[in-house]
Amino acid sequence: MATESDQVTADMVEATEFPQLAINYQVRGVPRSVINEVHFVDGMVPEPLMLQSVLSALGKDEEGAGPPE
């Protein structure tokens, strides 16, 4: 998503190199995607499920998503 939109940013962090971040985000396994610092998606998930998780974190559903404001 971050490669397709300037409104999405993404960082990949090696948990063993940044243990404090791993603790802060309660990383127990990888991958763990953190959305807006409070929503989490664990494991490899299909793209539609990731999109649904992002929209849910934004308080939107797929039908009412539309372009970001």
C-alpha positions in Angstrom: 0.0 0.0 0.0 2.8 2.4 0.8 4.4 1.9 -2.6 1.1 2.9 -4.2 0.0 5.8 -2.1 1.8 8.9 -0.7 -0.8 8.8 2.1 0.5 5.5 3.5 3.9 5.0 5.1 5.5 1.8 6.1 8.6 0.7 8.0 10.1 -2.7 8.4 11.9 -3.3 11.6 14.1 -6.3 12.7 12.7 -7.1 16.1 16.0 -8.5 17.4 17.8 -5.3 16.5 15.2 -3.1 18.1 14.0 -5.0 21.1 12.3 -1.9 22.7 10.1 -1.5 19.7 9.3 -5.2 19.8 8.3 -4.9 23.5 6.3 -1.7 22.8 4.3 -3.4 20.1 4.1 -6.8 21.9 5.7 -8.6 19.0 5.6 -12.4 19.7 5.9 -13.5 16.1 6.4 -12.1 12.7 5.2 -10.6 10.6 3.2 -8.3 12.8 1.7 -5.3 11.1 1.0 -2.2 13.2 -1.7 0.2 11.9 -1.8 3.7 13.5 0.2 2.4 16.5 -2.9 0.6 18.1 -4.3 -1.9 15.6 -2.4 -5.1 14.8 -2.5 -7.8 12.1 -0.5 -10.9 12.8 0.9 -13.2 10.2 0.8 -13.2 6.4 -2.8 -12.3 5.4 -4.4 -11.9 1.9 -4.5 -8.4 0.5 -8.3 -8.0 0.9 -8.0 -8.9 4.6 -5.2 -6.4 5.1 -7.2 -3.7 3.4 -10.2 -4.5 5.6 -8.0 -4.2 8.7 -6.6 -0.9 7.6 -10.1 0.5 6.8 -11.4 -0.8 10.1 -8.5 0.9 11.9 -9.6 4.1 10.2 -13.2 3.6 11.3 -14.4 2.9 7.7 -15.8 -0.1 5.9 -15.0 -1.2 2.4 -18.3 0.0 1.0 -18.0 3.5 2.4 -14.2 3.7 2.0 -13.9 6.1 -0.9 -10.7 8.2 -1.2 -9.1 9.3 2.0 -10.0 12.8 3.2 
